[in-house]
Amino acid sequence: MSTWVAPVSRDRWADLAPALQSLGWNYGPGWEPSFLRAYGAEPNQPKRLFYGALWDGVGEELGRFPTPSPATADPGASPG
């Protein structure tokens, strides 16, 4: 029997940043301080912006995970 283990981020801001984005989208502004207090986290704007940008798919602009443009992508290529 194999055991599946969920991957765990070493930096919790990788999880907190998209959670804060979702919180704002779903409930509007003003909830972030309460959310961060509940998680015992201090605000960290640089990490929030960095991980939020990765979540939004701008990794190429941050020098991470370059993605081919649709015009040059090979539709028959396997992912990976």
Distance bins in CASP14 RR format, pairs under 12 A and 6 or more apart:
PFRMAT RR
TARGET T0000
AUTHOR 0000-0000-0000
RMODE 2
METHOD distances of the structure
MODEL  1
6 15 0 0 0 0 0 1 0 0 0 0 0
7 14 0 0 0 0 0 1 0 0 0 0 0
7 15 0 0 0 0 0 1 0 0 0 0 0
8 14 0 0 0 0 1 0 0 0 0 0 0
8 15 0 0 0 0 1 0 0 0 0 0 0
9 15 1 0 1 0 0 0 0 0 0 0 0
9 16 0 0 0 0 1 0 0 0 0 0 0
9 17 0 0 0 0 0 1 0 0 0 0 0
9 18 0 0 0 0 0 1 0 0 0 0 0
9 19 0 0 0 0 0 1 0 0 0 0 0
9 47 0 0 0 0 0 1 0 0 0 0 0
9 51 0 0 0 0 1 0 0 0 0 0 0
9 54 0 0 0 0 0 1 0 0 0 0 0
9 55 0 0 0 0 0 1 0 0 0 0 0
11 17 0 0 0 0 1 0 0 0 0 0 0
11 41 0 0 0 0 0 1 0 0 0 0 0
11 44 0 0 0 0 1 0 0 0 0 0 0
11 46 0 0 0 0 0 1 0 0 0 0 0
11 47 1 0 0 1 0 0 0 0 0 0 0
11 48 0 0 0 0 0 1 0 0 0 0 0
11 50 0 0 0 0 1 0 0 0 0 0 0
11 51 1 0 0 1 0 0 0 0 0 0 0
11 54 0 0 0 0 0 1 0 0 0 0 0
12 18 0 0 0 0 0 1 0 0 0 0 0
12 19 0 0 0 0 1 0 0 0 0 0 0
12 20 0 0 0 0 0 1 0 0 0 0 0
12 36 0 0 0 0 0 1 0 0 0 0 0
12 39 1 0 0 1 0 0 0 0 0 0 0
12 40 0 0 0 0 1 0 0 0 0 0 0
12 41 1 0 0 1 0 0 0 0 0 0 0
12 42 0 0 0 0 0 1 0 0 0 0 0
12 44 0 0 0 0 1 0 0 0 0 0 0
12 47 0 0 0 0 1 0 0 0 0 0 0
12 48 0 0 0 0 0 1 0 0 0 0 0
12 51 0 0 0 0 1 0 0 0 0 0 0
13 19 0 0 0 0 1 0 0 0 0 0 0
13 20 0 0 0 0 1 0 0 0 0 0 0
13 36 0 0 0 0 0 1 0 0 0 0 0
13 39 0 0 0 0 0 1 0 0 0 0 0
13 41 0 0 0 0 1 0 0 0 0 0 0
13 42 0 0 0 0 0 1 0 0 0 0 0
13 43 0 0 0 0 0 1 0 0 0 0 0
13 44 1 0 0 1 0 0 0 0 0 0 0
13 45 0 0 0 0 0 1 0 0 0 0 0
13 46 0 0 0 0 1 0 0 0 0 0 0
13 47 1 1 0 0 0 0 0 0 0 0 0
13 48 1 0 0 1 0 0 0 0 0 0 0
13 49 0 0 0 0 1 0 0 0 0 0 0
13 50 1 0 0 1 0 0 0 0 0 0 0
13 51 1 0 1 0 0 0 0 0 0 0 0
13 52 0 0 0 0 1 0 0 0 0 0 0
13 53 0 0 0 0 0 1 0 0 0 0 0
13 54 0 0 0 0 0 1 0 0 0 0 0
13 55 0 0 0 0 0 1 0 0 0 0 0
14 20 0 0 0 0 0 1 0 0 0 0 0
14 44 0 0 0 0 0 1 0 0 0 0 0
14 47 0 0 0 0 1 0 0 0 0 0 0
14 48 0 0 0 0 0 1 0 0 0 0 0
14 50 0 0 0 0 1 0 0 0 0 0 0
14 51 1 0 1 0 0 0 0 0 0 0 0
14 52 0 0 0 0 1 0 0 0 0 0 0
14 53 0 0 0 0 0 1 0 0 0 0 0
14 54 1 0 0 1 0 0 0 0 0 0 0
14 55 0 0 0 0 1 0 0 0 0 0 0
15 21 0 0 0 0 0 1 0 0 0 0 0
15 22 0 0 0 0 0 1 0 0 0 0 0
15 35 0 0 0 0 0 1 0 0 0 0 0
15 39 0 0 0 0 1 0 0 0 0 0 0
15 41 0 0 0 0 0 1 0 0 0 0 0
15 47 0 0 0 0 0 1 0 0 0 0 0
15 48 0 0 0 0 0 1 0 0 0 0 0
15 51 0 0 0 0 1 0 0 0 0 0 0
15 52 0 0 0 0 0 1 0 0 0 0 0
15 54 0 0 0 0 0 1 0 0 0 0 0
15 55 0 0 0 0 1 0 0 0 0 0 0
16 22 0 0 0 0 0 1 0 0 0 0 0
16 23 0 0 0 0 1 0 0 0 0 0 0
16 32 0 0 0 0 1 0 0 0 0 0 0
16 35 0 0 0 0 1 0 0 0 0 0 0
16 36 1 0 0 1 0 0 0 0 0 0 0
16 38 0 0 0 0 0 1 0 0 0 0 0
16 39 1 0 0 1 0 0 0 0 0 0 0
16 40 0 0 0 0 0 1 0 0 0 0 0
16 41 1 0 0 1 0 0 0 0 0 0 0
16 42 0 0 0 0 0 1 0 0 0 0 0
16 43 0 0 0 0 1 0 0 0 0 0 0
16 44 0 0 0 0 1 0 0 0 0 0 0
16 45 0 0 0 0 0 1 0 0 0 0 0
16 47 0 0 0 0 1 0 0 0 0 0 0
16 48 1 0 0 1 0 0 0 0 0 0 0
16 50 0 0 0 0 0 1 0 0 0 0 0
16 51 1 0 0 1 0 0 0 0 0 0 0
16 52 0 0 0 0 1 0 0 0 0 0 0
16 55 0 0 0 0 0 1 0 0 0 0 0
17 23 0 0 0 0 0 1 0 0 0 0 0
17 24 0 0 0 0 0 1 0 0 0 0 0
17 32 0 0 0 0 0 1 0 0 0 0 0
17 35 0 0 0 0 0 1 0 0 0 0 0
17 36 0 0 0 0 0 1 0 0 0 0 0
17 41 0 0 0 0 0 1 0 0 0 0 0
17 43 0 0 0 0 0 1 0 0 0 0 0
17 44 0 0 0 0 1 0 0 0 0 0 0
17 45 0 0 0 0 0 1 0 0 0 0 0
17 46 0 0 0 0 0 1 0 0 0 0 0
17 47 1 0 0 1 0 0 0 0 0 0 0
17 48 1 0 1 0 0 0 0 0 0 0 0
17 49 1 0 0 1 0 0 0 0 0 0 0
17 50 1 0 0 1 0 0 0 0 0 0 0
17 51 1 1 0 0 0 0 0 0 0 0 0
17 52 1 0 1 0 0 0 0 0 0 0 0
17 53 0 0 0 0 1 0 0 0 0 0 0
17 54 0 0 0 0 1 0 0 0 0 0 0
17 55 1 0 0 1 0 0 0 0 0 0 0
17 56 0 0 0 0 1 0 0 0 0 0 0
18 24 0 0 0 0 0 1 0 0 0 0 0
18 25 0 0 0 0 0 1 0 0 0 0 0
18 47 0 0 0 0 0 1 0 0 0 0 0
18 48 0 0 0 0 1 0 0 0 0 0 0
18 50 0 0 0 0 0 1 0 0 0 0 0
18 51 1 0 0 1 0 0 0 0 0 0 0
18 52 1 0 0 1 0 0 0 0 0 0 0
18 53 0 0 0 0 0 1 0 0 0 0 0
18 54 0 0 0 0 1 0 0 0 0 0 0
18 55 1 0 1 0 0 0 0 0 0 0 0
18 56 0 0 0 0 1 0 0 0 0 0 0
18 57 0 0 0 0 0 1 0 0 0 0 0
19 25 0 0 0 0 0 1 0 0 0 0 0
19 26 0 0 0 0 0 1 0 0 0 0 0
19 27 0 0 0 0 0 1 0 0 0 0 0
19 31 0 0 0 0 0 1 0 0 0 0 0
19 32 0 0 0 0 1 0 0 0 0 0 0
19 35 1 0 0 1 0 0 0 0 0 0 0
19 36 0 0 0 0 1 0 0 0 0 0 0
19 38 0 0 0 0 0 1 0 0 0 0 0
19 39 0 0 0 0 1 0 0 0 0 0 0
19 41 0 0 0 0 0 1 0 0 0 0 0
19 48 0 0 0 0 0 1 0 0 0 0 0
19 51 0 0 0 0 0 1 0 0 0 0 0
19 52 0 0 0 0 0 1 0 0 0 0 0
19 55 0 0 0 0 1 0 0 0 0 0 0
20 26 0 0 0 0 0 1 0 0 0 0 0
20 27 0 0 0 0 0 1 0 0 0 0 0
20 28 0 0 0 0 0 1 0 0 0 0 0
20 29 0 0 0 0 0 1 0 0 0 0 0
20 30 0 0 0 0 0 1 0 0 0 0 0
20 31 0 0 0 0 1 0 0 0 0 0 0
20 32 1 0 1 0 0 0 0 0 0 0 0
20 33 0 0 0 0 0 1 0 0 0 0 0
20 34 0 0 0 0 0 1 0 0 0 0 0
20 35 1 0 0 1 0 0 0 0 0 0 0
20 36 1 0 0 1 0 0 0 0 0 0 0
20 38 0 0 0 0 0 1 0 0 0 0 0
20 39 0 0 0 0 0 1 0 0 0 0 0
20 41 0 0 0 0 1 0 0 0 0 0 0
20 43 0 0 0 0 1 0 0 0 0 0 0
20 44 0 0 0 0 0 1 0 0 0 0 0
20 45 0 0 0 0 0 1 0 0 0 0 0
20 47 0 0 0 0 0 1 0 0 0 0 0
20 48 1 0 0 1 0 0 0 0 0 0 0
20 49 0 0 0 0 0 1 0 0 0 0 0
20 51 0 0 0 0 1 0 0 0 0 0 0
20 52 0 0 0 0 1 0 0 0 0 0 0
20 55 0 0 0 0 0 1 0 0 0 0 0
21 27 0 0 0 0 0 1 0 0 0 0 0
21 28 0 0 0 0 0 1 0 0 0 0 0
21 29 0 0 0 0 0 1 0 0 0 0 0
21 31 0 0 0 0 0 1 0 0 0 0 0
21 32 0 0 0 0 0 1 0 0 0 0 0
21 35 0 0 0 0 0 1 0 0 0 0 0
21 48 0 0 0 0 1 0 0 0 0 0 0
21 49 0 0 0 0 0 1 0 0 0 0 0
21 51 0 0 0 0 1 0 0 0 0 0 0
21 52 1 0 0 1 0 0 0 0 0 0 0
21 53 0 0 0 0 0 1 0 0 0 0 0
21 54 0 0 0 0 0 1 0 0 0 0 0
21 55 1 0 0 1 0 0 0 0 0 0 0
21 56 1 0 0 1 0 0 0 0 0 0 0
21 57 0 0 0 0 0 1 0 0 0 0 0
22 28 0 0 0 0 0 1 0 0 0 0 0
22 31 0 0 0 0 0 1 0 0 0 0 0
22 32 0 0 0 0 0 1 0 0 0 0 0
22 35 0 0 0 0 0 1 0 0 0 0 0
22 52 0 0 0 0 0 1 0 0 0 0 0
22 55 0 0 0 0 1 0 0 0 0 0 0
22 56 0 0 0 0 0 1 0 0 0 0 0
23 29 0 0 0 0 1 0 0 0 0 0 0
23 30 0 0 0 0 1 0 0 0 0 0 0
23 31 1 0 1 0 0 0 0 0 0 0 0
23 32 1 0 0 1 0 0 0 0 0 0 0
23 33 0 0 0 0 0 1 0 0 0 0 0
23 34 0 0 0 0 1 0 0 0 0 0 0
23 35 1 0 1 0 0 0 0 0 0 0 0
23 36 0 0 0 0 0 1 0 0 0 0 0
23 38 0 0 0 0 0 1 0 0 0 0 0
23 39 0 0 0 0 0 1 0 0 0 0 0
23 48 0 0 0 0 0 1 0 0 0 0 0
24 30 1 0 0 1 0 0 0 0 0 0 0
24 31 1 0 0 1 0 0 0 0 0 0 0
24 32 1 0 0 1 0 0 0 0 0 0 0
24 35 0 0 0 0 1 0 0 0 0 0 0
25 31 0 0 0 0 0 1 0 0 0 0 0
25 55 0 0 0 0 0 1 0 0 0 0 0
25 56 0 0 0 0 0 1 0 0 0 0 0
26 35 0 0 0 0 0 1 0 0 0 0 0
27 34 0 0 0 0 0 1 0 0 0 0 0
27 35 0 0 0 0 1 0 0 0 0 0 0
28 35 0 0 0 0 0 1 0 0 0 0 0
29 35 0 0 0 0 0 1 0 0 0 0 0
30 36 0 0 0 0 0 1 0 0 0 0 0
31 37 0 0 0 0 0 1 0 0 0 0 0
31 38 0 0 0 0 0 1 0 0 0 0 0
32 38 0 0 0 0 0 1 0 0 0 0 0
32 39 0 0 0 0 0 1 0 0 0 0 0
32 41 0 0 0 0 0 1 0 0 0 0 0
32 42 0 0 0 0 0 1 0 0 0 0 0
32 43 1 0 0 1 0 0 0 0 0 0 0
32 44 0 0 0 0 0 1 0 0 0 0 0
32 45 0 0 0 0 0 1 0 0 0 0 0
32 48 0 0 0 0 1 0 0 0 0 0 0
33 39 0 0 0 0 0 1 0 0 0 0 0
33 40 0 0 0 0 0 1 0 0 0 0 0
33 41 0 0 0 0 0 1 0 0 0 0 0
33 42 0 0 0 0 0 1 0 0 0 0 0
33 43 1 0 0 1 0 0 0 0 0 0 0
34 40 0 0 0 0 0 1 0 0 0 0 0
34 41 0 0 0 0 0 1 0 0 0 0 0
34 43 0 0 0 0 0 1 0 0 0 0 0
35 41 0 0 0 0 1 0 0 0 0 0 0
35 43 0 0 0 0 0 1 0 0 0 0 0
35 48 0 0 0 0 0 1 0 0 0 0 0
36 42 1 0 0 1 0 0 0 0 0 0 0
36 43 1 0 0 1 0 0 0 0 0 0 0
36 44 0 0 0 0 1 0 0 0 0 0 0
36 45 0 0 0 0 0 1 0 0 0 0 0
36 47 0 0 0 0 0 1 0 0 0 0 0
36 48 0 0 0 0 1 0 0 0 0 0 0
37 43 0 0 0 0 0 1 0 0 0 0 0
41 47 0 0 0 0 1 0 0 0 0 0 0
41 48 0 0 0 0 0 1 0 0 0 0 0
42 48 0 0 0 0 0 1 0 0 0 0 0
43 49 0 0 0 0 0 1 0 0 0 0 0
44 50 0 0 0 0 1 0 0 0 0 0 0
44 51 0 0 0 0 1 0 0 0 0 0 0
44 52 0 0 0 0 0 1 0 0 0 0 0
45 51 0 0 0 0 0 1 0 0 0 0 0
45 52 0 0 0 0 0 1 0 0 0 0 0
46 52 0 0 0 0 0 1 0 0 0 0 0
46 53 0 0 0 0 0 1 0 0 0 0 0
47 53 0 0 0 0 0 1 0 0 0 0 0
47 54 0 0 0 0 0 1 0 0 0 0 0
47 55 0 0 0 0 0 1 0 0 0 0 0
48 54 0 0 0 0 0 1 0 0 0 0 0
48 55 0 0 0 0 0 1 0 0 0 0 0
48 56 0 0 0 0 0 1 0 0 0 0 0
49 55 0 0 0 0 0 1 0 0 0 0 0
49 56 0 0 0 0 0 1 0 0 0 0 0
49 58 0 0 0 0 0 1 0 0 0 0 0
49 61 0 0 0 0 0 1 0 0 0 0 0
49 62 0 0 0 0 1 0 0 0 0 0 0
50 56 0 0 0 0 0 1 0 0 0 0 0
50 58 0 0 0 0 0 1 0 0 0 0 0
50 59 0 0 0 0 1 0 0 0 0 0 0
50 61 0 0 0 0 0 1 0 0 0 0 0
50 62 1 0 0 1 0 0 0 0 0 0 0
50 63 0 0 0 0 0 1 0 0 0 0 0
50 64 0 0 0 0 1 0 0 0 0 0 0
51 57 0 0 0 0 0 1 0 0 0 0 0
51 58 0 0 0 0 0 1 0 0 0 0 0
51 59 0 0 0 0 0 1 0 0 0 0 0
51 62 0 0 0 0 0 1 0 0 0 0 0
51 64 0 0 0 0 0 1 0 0 0 0 0
52 58 0 0 0 0 1 0 0 0 0 0 0
52 59 0 0 0 0 0 1 0 0 0 0 0
52 62 0 0 0 0 0 1 0 0 0 0 0
53 59 1 0 0 1 0 0 0 0 0 0 0
53 60 0 0 0 0 0 1 0 0 0 0 0
53 61 1 0 0 1 0 0 0 0 0 0 0
53 62 1 0 1 0 0 0 0 0 0 0 0
53 63 0 0 0 0 0 1 0 0 0 0 0
53 64 0 0 0 0 1 0 0 0 0 0 0
53 65 0 0 0 0 0 1 0 0 0 0 0
54 60 0 0 0 0 0 1 0 0 0 0 0
54 61 0 0 0 0 1 0 0 0 0 0 0
54 62 1 0 0 1 0 0 0 0 0 0 0
54 63 0 0 0 0 0 1 0 0 0 0 0
54 64 1 0 0 1 0 0 0 0 0 0 0
54 65 0 0 0 0 1 0 0 0 0 0 0
54 67 0 0 0 0 0 1 0 0 0 0 0
55 62 0 0 0 0 0 1 0 0 0 0 0
55 64 0 0 0 0 0 1 0 0 0 0 0
55 65 0 0 0 0 0 1 0 0 0 0 0
56 62 0 0 0 0 0 1 0 0 0 0 0
57 63 0 0 0 0 0 1 0 0 0 0 0
57 64 0 0 0 0 1 0 0 0 0 0 0
57 65 0 0 0 0 1 0 0 0 0 0 0
57 66 0 0 0 0 0 1 0 0 0 0 0
57 67 0 0 0 0 1 0 0 0 0 0 0
58 64 0 0 0 0 1 0 0 0 0 0 0
58 65 0 0 0 0 1 0 0 0 0 0 0
58 66 0 0 0 0 0 1 0 0 0 0 0
58 67 0 0 0 0 1 0 0 0 0 0 0
59 65 1 0 1 0 0 0 0 0 0 0 0
59 66 1 0 0 1 0 0 0 0 0 0 0
59 67 1 0 0 1 0 0 0 0 0 0 0
60 66 1 0 1 0 0 0 0 0 0 0 0
60 67 1 0 1 0 0 0 0 0 0 0 0
60 68 0 0 0 0 1 0 0 0 0 0 0
60 69 0 0 0 0 1 0 0 0 0 0 0
61 67 0 0 0 0 0 1 0 0 0 0 0
65 80 0 0 0 0 0 1 0 0 0 0 0
66 72 0 0 0 0 0 1 0 0 0 0 0
66 73 0 0 0 0 0 1 0 0 0 0 0
67 73 0 0 0 0 1 0 0 0 0 0 0
67 79 0 0 0 0 0 1 0 0 0 0 0
67 80 0 0 0 0 0 1 0 0 0 0 0
68 74 1 0 0 1 0 0 0 0 0 0 0
68 75 0 0 0 0 0 1 0 0 0 0 0
68 77 0 0 0 0 1 0 0 0 0 0 0
68 79 0 0 0 0 0 1 0 0 0 0 0
68 80 0 0 0 0 0 1 0 0 0 0 0
73 79 0 0 0 0 0 1 0 0 0 0 0
74 80 0 0 0 0 0 1 0 0 0 0 0
END
